[in-house]
């Protein structure tokens, strides 16, 4: 998903956010193959990323 830089000033619009989210393992793997590895996967709700460590 290409996001125009000007759309990221305050927040990502809902439609772009939904397009960038994955809900299946297959979608996640396909997205990682496009973006490249290593990839970090984070839940879209809750926690605020506190469980992600280097």
Secondary structure, DSSP 8 states (H G I E B T S, - for coil): ----GGGGSS---HHHHHHH---SHHHHHHHHHHH-SS-----SSSGGGTT---
